[in-house]
Each structure stands twice: as structure tokens, then as C-alpha cells.
Amino acid sequence: MEDNYEKYAIAVIIVFGALIIGGLMAASIAAGDQSGFLFALGAATAAWIAGHAMLFDRPGVYGLLVVLAALLAVASTIVLAF
């Protein structure tokens, strides 16, 4: 079985960074909410680095960064909603 981490790393970078968290960033800019934007920016950065952690075969770092990205995305959503 061939382990091809590059495909999965690129998928993580694209899906989390560009689509999901990019939408949060755009919504925060449209609402004029600076803290929501910064939370979303932190989530995008953590997700982007998580893709590289997967690429360099660091599963512990990858898991930590994905959890951090999810928490920051939730924080951005909560700040934007309230």
C-alpha cells in the first residue's frame, strides 16, 4: 500500500484554508467585525500549517493544529453571530 500524504495535505490546505475559513473571513469583513476576522485568520493559518505537518509526517502536530483551527473557527462564528 502506497502512502501518498501529498494529496491529503493539499486537500487540507485547500478545503480548510480557502473554502470554509475564507467564507468566515469574508463574512467578518462584510459585518465589520475585526475580532471575528482575526479568529478566522488564525484558523486559516493553523489549517495551512496543519497541511504542512501532514506533509512532513507529524501526526501529533497535525492533530493539534486541526483542533486549534476548529476552535478558532468556532470562536469566529460565535463572535460573528453575537
N, C-alpha and C positions, 0 to 999 in steps of 0.2 A: 504494500500500500504506500502510495506516494503522498507525503505531506507537503501541500502547497500552501504555505502560510501567506504568500504574497497576495493571492486572490482575496483571502479573508481580511487581510489588513487593509487593502484598498477599499473593500466593501464597507468596513467600519468607518474609515475616514470619510467616504462619500456620503453614506446614509446618515450618520450622526451629525457630522460637521456641516454638510451642505444643505440637506433637506430639512431635518427635524429642527435642529437648533438654529439654522438660518431663518426659519419661519418665526421662531421666538424672538430673534433679534429684530426682524422686520416689524413684528407686532409691537415690540417695545419702543422702537423708533417712532412708529406711527402714533402711539399713545403718548409719546413724550416722557417715557419713564426711564430715567437714567439707570437706576439700580437694577431694574429688570433686564436692561440691555447688558449691563456688566455681568450679571449672573449668567446670562445666555452666552456671553463671550467667554467666560470661564469654562462653561460646559463644552463649548466648541473646542477650546484649547485642550481640555482634558481628553476629549474624544479623539482629537487629532493625534495627540501624543500616545494614546492607547493603541492606535493603529500601528505606530512605530514600535511600541512594546511587543505587540504580537509579531511583527516582522522580525524582531531580534530575539524571539522565543523567550520572553519573560512573562510567563503566565500569572505570576503573583502581582507584578506591577500592572499588567493588563487588567486584571480583575479590580484592583484598587482604583485605577483610573476610570474604568467604566462605572463603578459605583459613584465616584466623585462627579462624573459627568451627569449621571442620572439625578443625583441630589441637587446639583446646581441648576439643572433644567426644571426640576420641580420647584425650586426656590424662585426661579424666574417666572414660572407660571403663577405661583401664588402671589408674588408681588404684582404681577400684571393684572390678575383677577381682582385683587382687593386694593 
